[in-house]
């Protein structure tokens, strides 16, 4: 299958540009008036329900009893089919199927998502549409994720569902060039829940416990639910770094062996309480608390195989750290009349993280040469407020308008001392960042006919940032964006199984505050492959025009086939370049012109007997994504955006045994990476990833289950590389690290 011809892409972008030009007709005050007009019209609108495709709270309907029955009986495939937007949902069954310890591992198996990493190791960058985590918007209950939030530390048992939006909605926000991942924390289902999951997981000769529980209750007007999870973190990691090159002093070849031993715990708590106030009115408090505490120790040893020896070559170190996040959101839902509903929300977040390390630089005889001590302490406080009005004109036409406000303050202290002398005198060791965000939006959801549904939204958003350090240096940043979004579904005539989706969106990406602040992190041994890092106060936001087109064919028994095309044109794309500054190598972000990303996605889900009569009742699922990208400012070949994976494939199967209360499944995945050119002088590379995993679930009784799983069964080595060639020198660095199979056994008890 080929991607669309250039003329087709040009025509599509011209259409998107037309929408953008229309945005000039609307100033923020005019847009606010548009958002408020829905309330005025609502007074004369007949009572009606919103389209069933919406993910927002439904208004009061003339037949309220019918809606819950439809939602309870609908499958995830039915929801996707009926939705007027590019939305797919990961439900509770998929979240717990493999007994994963984190949401990050769940996302590895989802169509259209690539995690740049493998199970068994820390971290991993999430990408959609071939674009990395900086382009993916992560939300928690519809709001930007709090500071310190990491998908690898969130247990799936705390999550109700995950919504994945390839094309944004203005309600969720348009700072989502690649897409949006919205994580909905667990909520009461109206039934009493008493559940405990206790288990162990084993990797690299270490066995660790994990535990989660859910406890809920209700009376006539009050619902409450508490979910909690904790997991021990420990592991031994080995790295081999090979550095080779040549400069004015001759050839160099070094090999550094590093060993790191981590120990720690993470935990999460998500209580929720809701109160019915009469009718459909309600008040709900959703809290989220999480923390992590760790310490580590290790060493590094360097062998100089060619070239002169360098200082700081051998080290023994210890480090420790912790983080705490507390978020509370209060939501009030008020029915205004038979067709309008108001949702008001206010929230506050507090986050703190601290870390420290001590490094002894020694010679080959373990004699102390130098001592480095570092420390970092960050405090973040945030308050938010929002209001959303939903008005249903008919049962197939609804308008949603809203306003959002957010204010953050981040204070950071850091120190870096070698042999009693500070290394931050010229860069600053104390920072304060104040930021504000304002947004207005309106979206129209309309089933024009039985076969045509339209979604049109407009969002205006402004971000302001002011920072200062202890040296008196200031950075002021303020940018706004007006974003139109159009999505449509056309259900083909003469067919109940086929439909075509179209999405056009104007999106953007605001630089993270640390990329704007000029304060420098100083490398102990400054080389072109180990540079200092610094921000750039002159950075501009990246802006993108996106086009998505998909054909969907739905089968019986929740089967489906989807073929999609997408493209993103990004202006002012941000690249990190390593340059000479004051005699040192410094990596700094720069705006670098235009980039283009495009690709093809395939996805299918079916039961094997639908294709082969008499075949075992395997539930099959498969997904493939082939992506391309080019950056105009970087010479080819391989001038791709970030760590874009050109190819990813995921194939899985599940089977329920009829002779025993047992189910099992397996997934095999492949991600092709390769070399990426970052500039005319720099390249980076990442090894391909092959992942094999499986699970078995025994249901001894309806309330006692045992789940066994294994991931990363192939446990291939992870290899990353970087190189620089220019200005009279060349240097390459390759880091090789082994990975490990992860085995899990989890007992699930319901009371």
Secondary structure, DSSP 8 states (H G I E B T S, - for coil): -----HHHHHHHHHHHHHHHHHGGG--HHHHHHHHHHHHHHHTTS------TT--S-----TTHHHHHHHHHH--HHHHHHH-SSSEEEE-HHHHHTT--SSHHHHHTTSTTEEEES-TTSS--EEEETTB-GGGEEEEETTEE--TT--GGGS-GGGEEEEEEESS--TTT-S--SSEEEEEEE----SS--EEEEEEEEEETTEEEEEEEEEEEEE-SSEEEEEEEEEEEEEEEEEEEEEEEEEETTEEEEEEEEEEEEEEEEEEEEEEEEEEEEETTEEEEEEEEEEEEEEEEEEEEEEEEEES---SS-EEEEEEEEEEEEEEEEEEEEEE-SSSEEEEEEEEEEEEEEEEEEEEEEE-TT--EEEEEEEEEEEEEEEEEEEEEEEEEEETTEEEEEEEEEEEEEEEEEEEEEETTEES-TTT-SEEEEEEEEEEEEEEEEEE-SSSEEEEEEEEEEEEEEEEEETTS-EEEEEEEEEEEEEEEEEE-TT-SSEEEEEEEEEEEE---HHHH----B--SS-BTTB-EEE--TT---EEEEEEEEEEEEE-STT-EEEEEEEEEEEES-EEEEEEEETTEEEEEEEE--EEEEEEEEEEEEEEGGGTSTT----EEEEEEEEEEEEETTS-SSS--STT--SEEEEEEEEEE-SSSSEEEEEEEEEEE-EEEE-SSSEEEEE--EEEEEEEEEEEEETTEEEEEEEE-TT---EEEEEEEEETTEEEEEEEEE----EEEEEEEEE-
